[in-house]
Every structure is written in structure tokens, then in C-alpha cells.
Amino acid sequence: GRQSSVLISTPFCLIMLLLSLLLPLSLSSRALPHQDPVHLPSLVPHVPLPLSRSRFSAQTQLDFTTHCNASCYHKGEQERRREHLTEQLAFETLYADGSRTLTTMDVEDEYDYEGTISPALQPPPMRGWRVTSRHRRQKRQIYGADGRFNIRGDHFLLDYPFSTAVRISTGCTGVLVSQRHVLTAAHCVHDGKDYVKGARKLRVGFLTPPYINGTKPNQTPTKIPLVRWVRVKSTRVPKGWIQGPQEVSMDFDYALLELRWPHRRPFMRLSVAPSSDDLAGKRIHFSGFDSDRPGELVYRFCPVEDESNDLIYQHCDARPGASGSGVYGRVWDTALERWERKVIGIFSGHQWLEIDGENRDYNVAVRFTPLKFAQICYWVHGNRVDCIQD
């Protein structure tokens, strides 16, 4: 079957996977990028305000789909007023006991509030649409032949970068970004109006070495990965996601989970999302727990098709359950003078674009703009000093 043809244990797919991981380095080393340093805004938090306790009345929506038109797509080029910006940068914190707080933020630097976005924060130039198909598909998130790889075997499953992928107890995926923090999609814990029922006792699952299952006579032994679950101490969701229209709130479809105890695994560092032209191979990668392959960690990679100020448009094959996966690329690290895998966004879901009267469909990831990077960095470190883009 098609699924068995893409298992990582087959020699052909193993070669393809290794090429996808190593080839961008050799190709990109021929012309090293000369990127200007990214200007990061400095965020000043206000005293958190107490909110009423959450009712946990929402249902988890794993198959997240939005619709967008030309004005929605180009909104990153429009003017941004200070009051609108500060409202989007505010965030809610949900604690394990159900209590909530609201924290508002100010931007303390030379950001141009009255005009357009300052030059350092300009969105990448819009590129021409490159669409392979314009008809609606029954399997909206699989494009052509299924190009996903099932990651199996201790040498792959528990090694970096695959080991940074974790399960979220609501059915989504997350990515380790510090010793205590996990990034995931906001819709995995909140529907825009209230927290989902499963967020009351939210947990993060770590894959552990598999055990042999084959105790019955004449039963072929199989290796089944185990999952070690850790409780979540607090959850942070940007105000831009809460009570906003879906086509706008998708730009803020990310949330940060703080674990009760630190883990000992390597995590993946964050980066402001560069233009796809500055990614090695112009490709993105992510690993998640797709719902159609239960118990399996699924890896995929693909080129970036297009990008707006806040979203990455691509045709990476994915199914519900992959939401919240850390989308990463090989970004040139000027300090280390080498290509490094860094999380540049979070896989959100699917979007139908209505441009010039035509429907075009993409899988979509949220881009980490300088403002979002500064916000998430503050969530992780709790201060502004450590939030410096190296």
C-alpha cells in the first residue's frame, strides 16, 4: 500500500530522507547569505489583570480551515495603529487551577505607529502565485502523492530534530523550544471564545524508547513507542487569537505551554522567519502526529509556495493532528557562521484563498514576525534582557 511505501525503514525512503536533511547544507554553502540584522522591538508588560475562571466549554477543532480574500491576504501591507498593535500583543495566561490573567504590552522603541510598518519589519515582497491545482480536493491536506515519512527506530525517533516533537493531550502536536516550554497552535487549546475541555488538565507527551509487544503465540513482535505525559503548569494565548475573525486570528494561531517540570531533551531554538529565499533550499520541514497514522511520528518537507507578512503558504502533506507542529528551516546563524535548524513558525491548518475570482488552497503556517518573536521570547524568559536575536 501507499503507506508502507513511505516508511522510513525502506532503503529508498531512507536515502531520500538523508538527502533532504543533508543536501541543503552542501547546496547552500556555495553562496552564504549576507542578511542584515533583524531589529527586535522591546516589549514592556503591564501588571496582569485577573479574569474570571475559564468554563472550558469549547470543543477541540483539529481540522482548522479558514477562508481569505485579496484584502485579507494583503492586510500586512496596511497601516497599523498603536492601539491595534498593543491589543494584538496582549495575552491571556491560563493556570492549572483554571484561573486566568490578562497582560497588556507596550512597544518601547522607534516603531512607526502612524505610518506603515518600519523598514526592518516590512513583510517580504509578494510573489506570483504558483498553483499546481485549483479544484477542491476531498483530502484537502494531501497534495498529489503522499510525501510523508513515518519516523521509526530509536536512531531517528529519539534523535534531534525529531525528538523535539511532542504530543499535546488535546490531539495536536507541539515543539520543544526551551527546557520547560512547548509551542503549539492556539486552536488546540482555545476556540477563540473559550478554552477547550481538554485544556482543563492539559498534558504534553514525550515519546520514549519502544518496547516489544508480541506475547501471544504466533504473533509477530512489534515495537510500540511509549508516551510519558507531563502536566502543563500554564498556557499563554495571544489576544490576537481571542474573539477575532478566523481569517485574521489565524495570524495568531500559536500558544506557549509551560511544563511543571523541566525535560532533559534538546530543544529547537526560535528565529524570526526570514524570507524563503534566505532558507536553505527554500524549504520548510516539520514533524507531527497526524491523525490518520495513529501512534506514529510523521515527518515531511516541501518548498515554500508563497508568504505574506504573517503566514507561510505551502503544500506540505498533512492531516489533522499535525496542527501545532514546529515549522523549521535551515537559517544562517551569523554568530556561529553556519546553517542551523530553527523554528520559524507553527503549522496551523488549511486556508482557501479567493484571489481574482479563483479558489486556491494551501496548507498554512504562522510566520514568526519580529513582534511575535519578541512576544514569545518574553513568555519564555519572563524578561526583556534575554530576548536578543543573535
C-alpha positions as CSV (number, residue, x, y, z in Angstrom):
1,G,0.0,0.0,0.0
2,R,1.0,3.7,-0.3
3,Q,1.5,4.0,3.5
4,S,4.0,1.1,3.6
5,S,5.9,2.7,0.6
6,V,6.9,5.7,2.7
7,L,8.1,4.0,5.8
8,I,11.5,5.3,7.0
9,S,12.7,1.7,7.2
10,T,12.8,1.2,3.4
11,P,16.2,1.9,1.9
12,F,14.9,4.2,-0.8
13,C,13.0,6.5,1.6
14,L,15.9,6.4,4.0
15,I,18.2,7.7,1.2
16,M,15.6,10.4,0.3
17,L,15.3,11.4,4.0
18,L,19.0,11.7,4.5
19,L,19.3,13.7,1.2
20,S,16.6,16.1,2.4
21,L,18.5,16.7,5.7
22,L,22.0,17.0,4.3
23,L,21.7,18.3,0.7
24,P,20.6,21.8,1.7
25,L,23.8,22.3,3.6
26,S,26.0,21.4,0.6
27,L,24.0,23.5,-1.8
28,S,23.7,26.5,0.4
29,S,27.3,26.7,1.3
30,R,28.1,27.8,-2.2
31,A,26.6,31.2,-1.6
32,L,26.4,32.2,2.0
33,P,23.8,34.8,2.7
34,H,24.6,38.3,3.9
35,Q,21.5,39.1,6.0
36,D,21.0,42.4,7.7
37,P,20.4,42.0,11.5
38,V,16.8,41.9,12.4
39,H,15.5,44.8,14.5
40,L,13.6,43.4,17.5
41,P,11.1,45.6,19.3
42,S,11.3,45.9,23.0
43,L,8.1,44.9,24.8
44,V,7.0,46.4,28.1
45,P,4.4,44.4,30.0
46,H,1.8,45.9,32.3
47,V,0.6,44.4,35.6
48,P,-1.5,41.3,34.8
49,L,-5.2,41.8,35.4
50,P,-7.3,38.9,37.0
51,L,-10.0,37.4,34.8
52,S,-12.9,35.1,35.6
53,R,-12.2,31.4,35.7
54,S,-12.4,29.5,32.4
55,R,-15.5,27.4,31.7
56,F,-13.7,25.0,29.4
57,S,-16.8,24.8,27.2
58,A,-15.2,24.7,23.7
59,Q,-14.6,21.6,21.6
60,T,-11.2,20.8,20.1
61,Q,-11.1,21.5,16.3
62,L,-8.2,19.6,14.9
63,D,-9.1,20.2,11.2
64,F,-8.7,24.0,11.2
65,T,-9.8,25.7,7.9
66,T,-10.2,29.3,7.1
67,H,-11.1,31.4,4.1
68,C,-9.3,34.6,2.9
69,N,-9.7,37.1,0.1
70,A,-7.4,39.6,-1.5
71,S,-7.8,42.2,1.2
72,C,-7.2,39.6,3.9
73,Y,-4.1,38.4,2.1
74,H,-2.6,41.9,1.7
75,K,-3.5,43.2,5.1
76,G,0.1,43.0,6.2
77,E,0.8,46.0,3.9
78,Q,-1.8,48.2,5.5
79,E,-1.2,50.8,8.2
80,R,-1.1,49.6,11.8
81,R,-2.2,51.9,14.6
82,R,-0.6,51.8,18.0
83,E,-3.8,50.8,19.8
84,H,-4.5,48.0,17.4
85,L,-0.9,46.7,17.8
86,T,-0.9,46.7,21.6
87,E,-4.3,44.9,21.6
88,Q,-2.8,42.1,19.5
89,L,0.3,41.8,21.6
90,A,-1.8,41.4,24.8
91,F,-2.1,37.8,26.0
92,E,-4.0,35.6,28.4
93,T,-2.4,33.2,30.8
94,L,-4.4,30.1,31.9
95,Y,-3.1,28.4,35.1
96,A,-3.6,24.8,36.1
97,D,-6.3,25.7,38.7
98,G,-8.4,27.3,36.0
99,S,-7.7,30.9,36.9
100,R,-6.8,33.4,34.2
101,T,-5.0,36.7,33.8
102,L,-4.7,39.3,31.0
103,T,-1.4,41.1,30.4
104,T,-1.2,44.1,28.1
105,M,2.1,45.1,26.4
106,D,3.6,48.3,25.0
107,V,6.3,48.6,22.4
108,E,9.2,50.7,23.5
109,D,11.3,51.8,20.5
110,E,11.2,53.8,17.3
111,Y,8.4,51.8,15.8
112,D,6.4,53.9,13.3
113,Y,2.8,53.7,14.6
114,E,1.2,56.4,12.4
115,G,2.5,55.2,9.1
116,T,3.3,51.9,7.6
117,I,5.5,49.2,9.1
118,S,9.0,50.4,9.8
119,P,11.6,49.1,7.2
120,A,13.0,46.4,9.5
121,L,9.5,45.0,9.9
122,Q,8.3,45.1,6.3
123,P,6.7,42.0,5.0
124,P,8.6,40.1,2.3
125,P,7.7,41.1,-1.2
126,M,4.6,39.4,-2.6
127,R,5.5,36.8,-5.3
128,G,3.4,35.5,-8.2
129,W,1.1,32.6,-7.4
130,R,2.4,29.2,-8.3
131,V,-0.6,26.9,-8.0
132,T,-0.4,23.3,-9.1
133,S,-4.2,22.7,-8.9
134,R,-7.3,24.9,-8.4
135,H,-10.0,22.3,-7.8
136,R,-11.3,21.3,-4.4
137,R,-9.9,18.1,-3.1
138,Q,-11.6,15.6,-0.9
139,K,-8.4,15.2,1.1
140,R,-7.7,18.8,1.4
141,Q,-4.3,18.5,3.1
142,I,-2.8,15.8,0.9
143,Y,-1.4,17.1,-2.4
144,G,-0.8,14.5,-5.1
145,A,1.2,11.5,-4.0
146,D,1.6,11.4,-0.2
147,G,5.1,12.5,0.6
148,R,5.2,12.0,4.4
149,F,7.7,9.7,6.1
150,N,6.9,7.6,9.2
151,I,9.8,8.1,11.6
152,R,10.7,4.7,13.2
153,G,13.6,3.3,15.0
154,D,15.5,4.7,18.0
155,H,18.2,6.3,15.9
156,F,15.6,8.6,14.3
157,L,12.7,8.8,16.7
158,L,14.7,9.9,19.7
159,D,17.3,11.9,18.0
160,Y,17.3,15.6,17.1
161,P,15.4,17.2,15.4
162,F,12.6,14.5,15.5
163,S,12.9,14.3,19.3
164,T,11.7,18.0,19.6
165,A,8.2,17.0,18.5
166,V,5.8,16.2,21.4
167,R,2.2,15.2,21.6
168,I,-0.5,17.5,23.1
169,S,-3.2,15.7,25.0
170,T,-6.0,17.5,23.1
171,G,-4.8,15.7,19.9
172,C,-2.3,18.1,18.5
173,T,1.5,18.3,18.2
174,G,3.9,20.7,19.8
175,V,7.6,21.6,19.6
176,L,10.1,21.9,22.5
177,V,11.6,25.5,22.5
178,S,13.2,25.5,25.9
179,Q,13.7,23.2,28.9
180,R,10.2,24.0,30.2
181,H,8.3,25.4,27.2
182,V,6.3,23.9,24.3
183,L,4.9,25.8,21.3
184,T,1.7,24.6,19.7
185,A,-1.3,26.0,17.8
186,A,-3.7,28.2,19.8
187,H,-6.7,26.4,18.3
188,C,-5.5,23.2,20.0
189,V,-6.4,24.8,23.4
190,H,-8.8,27.6,22.7
191,D,-11.5,28.1,20.0
192,G,-11.3,31.9,20.0
193,K,-14.0,32.3,22.7
194,D,-13.2,29.8,25.4
195,Y,-10.7,27.1,26.3
196,V,-11.4,23.6,25.1
197,K,-12.5,21.0,27.5
198,G,-9.2,19.1,27.3
199,A,-7.2,22.2,28.4
200,R,-8.5,21.8,32.0
201,K,-5.9,19.1,32.6
202,L,-3.5,19.7,29.7
203,R,-0.6,17.4,29.3
204,V,2.4,17.1,27.0
205,G,3.6,13.6,25.8
206,F,7.2,12.7,25.2
207,L,8.0,9.6,23.1
208,T,10.2,7.1,24.9
209,P,12.1,4.0,23.6
210,P,9.6,1.4,22.3
211,Y,9.0,-1.9,24.0
212,I,8.5,-5.3,22.3
213,N,4.8,-6.3,22.0
214,G,4.3,-9.9,20.9
215,T,3.4,-12.1,23.9
216,K,0.8,-14.2,22.1
217,P,1.7,-17.4,20.3
218,N,2.5,-17.0,16.6
219,Q,2.3,-13.2,17.0
220,T,5.0,-11.2,15.2
221,P,6.8,-9.0,17.8
222,T,6.3,-5.2,17.1
223,K,7.9,-2.2,18.6
224,I,5.4,0.2,20.1
225,P,6.6,3.7,21.2
226,L,5.6,4.6,24.7
227,V,4.5,8.1,25.7
228,R,5.5,9.8,29.0
229,W,3.0,12.5,29.9
230,V,3.9,15.7,31.8
231,R,1.3,18.1,33.2
232,V,1.2,21.7,32.0
233,K,1.6,24.5,34.5
234,S,0.4,27.4,32.5
235,T,-0.8,28.3,29.0
236,R,-0.4,31.6,27.2
237,V,-2.5,32.6,24.2
238,P,-2.2,35.9,22.3
239,K,-5.1,38.3,22.4
240,G,-5.0,38.5,18.6
241,W,-6.4,34.9,18.6
242,I,-9.2,35.5,21.1
243,Q,-12.5,36.8,19.8
244,G,-11.2,37.7,16.4
245,P,-12.5,36.7,12.9
246,Q,-10.9,33.4,11.9
247,E,-9.2,34.9,8.7
248,V,-7.5,37.4,11.0
249,S,-7.0,35.3,14.1
250,M,-5.2,32.6,12.1
251,D,-2.2,35.0,12.0
252,F,-2.0,34.5,15.8
253,D,-2.7,30.8,15.9
254,Y,0.1,29.9,18.4
255,A,0.2,29.2,22.1
256,L,3.0,28.5,24.7
257,L,2.7,25.8,27.3
258,E,4.9,25.8,30.4
259,L,5.6,22.4,31.9
260,R,5.5,21.7,35.6
261,W,9.0,20.1,35.4
262,P,11.9,20.7,33.0
263,H,12.7,18.0,30.5
264,R,16.2,16.8,29.5
265,R,15.8,16.7,25.8
266,P,17.4,19.0,23.2
267,F,15.0,21.7,22.1
268,M,14.9,23.8,18.9
269,R,15.7,27.5,19.0
270,L,13.4,30.1,17.6
271,S,14.1,32.6,14.9
272,V,12.3,35.5,13.2
273,A,11.0,34.0,10.0
274,P,13.3,35.1,7.1
275,S,12.1,35.3,3.5
276,S,12.0,31.8,1.9
277,D,14.8,33.0,-0.3
278,D,17.0,33.0,2.8
279,L,16.1,29.5,3.8
280,A,18.5,26.7,2.8
281,G,16.9,25.0,-0.2
282,K,13.9,27.4,0.2
283,R,12.3,24.6,2.1
284,I,10.5,24.1,5.4
285,H,10.2,20.9,7.5
286,F,8.0,19.7,10.3
287,S,7.2,16.5,12.2
288,G,3.8,15.8,13.8
289,F,1.3,13.2,15.0
290,D,-1.1,13.1,12.0
291,S,-4.4,11.5,12.9
292,D,-4.5,9.1,10.0
293,R,-1.3,7.4,11.3
294,P,-2.1,6.9,15.0
295,G,0.9,6.3,17.2
296,E,3.4,7.4,14.5
297,L,5.6,10.5,14.3
298,V,5.3,11.7,10.7
299,Y,8.0,13.9,9.0
300,R,7.6,16.0,5.8
301,F,9.4,18.8,3.9
302,C,8.4,20.9,0.9
303,P,9.2,24.3,-0.7
304,V,7.5,27.5,0.4
305,E,4.9,28.4,-2.3
306,D,4.2,31.9,-1.1
307,E,4.3,34.1,2.0
308,S,2.5,37.1,3.4
309,N,3.5,39.2,6.4
310,D,2.0,36.7,8.9
311,L,1.6,33.4,7.0
312,I,3.7,30.8,5.1
313,Y,1.8,29.1,2.3
314,Q,2.9,25.7,1.3
315,H,1.8,22.3,0.0
316,C,3.4,20.0,2.6
317,D,1.2,17.0,3.1
318,A,-0.5,17.0,6.5
319,R,-3.6,15.7,8.2
320,P,-5.4,16.8,11.4
321,G,-3.2,16.2,14.4
322,A,-0.2,17.8,12.8
323,S,-1.6,21.2,14.0
324,G,0.9,22.9,16.3
325,S,4.0,21.3,14.8
326,G,7.1,23.4,14.8
327,V,7.8,24.5,11.2
328,Y,11.5,24.9,10.8
329,G,14.1,25.7,8.2
330,R,17.8,25.9,8.0
331,V,18.6,29.5,8.8
332,W,22.0,31.1,8.5
333,D,23.4,31.8,12.0
334,T,25.7,34.8,11.8
335,A,27.2,34.2,15.2
336,L,28.1,30.5,14.6
337,E,28.7,31.1,10.9
338,R,26.8,28.0,9.8
339,W,23.3,26.8,8.9
340,E,21.1,26.0,11.9
341,R,17.7,24.4,12.1
342,K,15.4,27.0,13.8
343,V,11.6,27.1,14.4
344,I,10.3,29.9,12.2
345,G,6.6,29.2,12.5
346,I,3.8,26.9,13.7
347,F,1.7,24.7,11.4
348,S,-1.9,26.0,11.7
349,G,-4.1,24.2,9.1
350,H,-5.7,24.9,5.8
351,Q,-6.8,28.1,4.0
352,W,-8.9,28.7,0.9
353,L,-7.8,31.8,-0.9
354,E,-10.2,33.7,-3.1
355,I,-8.0,35.7,-5.4
356,D,-9.2,37.3,-8.7
357,G,-12.3,35.1,-8.6
358,E,-10.4,31.8,-8.2
359,N,-10.2,29.5,-5.3
360,R,-6.7,28.4,-4.4
361,D,-5.9,26.1,-1.4
362,Y,-2.8,25.9,0.8
363,N,-1.6,24.4,4.0
364,V,-0.6,27.3,6.2
365,A,1.9,28.0,8.9
366,V,2.0,31.1,11.1
367,R,5.2,33.2,10.5
368,F,7.2,34.5,13.4
369,T,7.5,38.2,12.7
370,P,9.8,40.3,14.9
371,L,6.8,41.3,17.1
372,K,5.6,37.7,17.6
373,F,9.2,36.6,18.2
374,A,9.6,39.3,20.9
375,Q,6.3,38.3,22.5
376,I,7.1,34.6,22.6
377,C,10.6,35.3,23.8
378,Y,9.1,37.3,26.7
379,W,6.8,34.4,27.5
380,V,9.8,32.0,27.7
381,H,12.3,34.2,29.6
382,G,10.0,36.5,31.6
383,N,12.2,39.5,30.9
384,R,13.4,41.7,28.0
385,V,17.1,41.3,28.6
386,D,17.4,37.7,27.2
387,C,15.3,38.5,24.2
388,I,18.0,39.4,21.8
389,Q,18.2,38.0,18.3
390,D,21.7,36.7,17.8
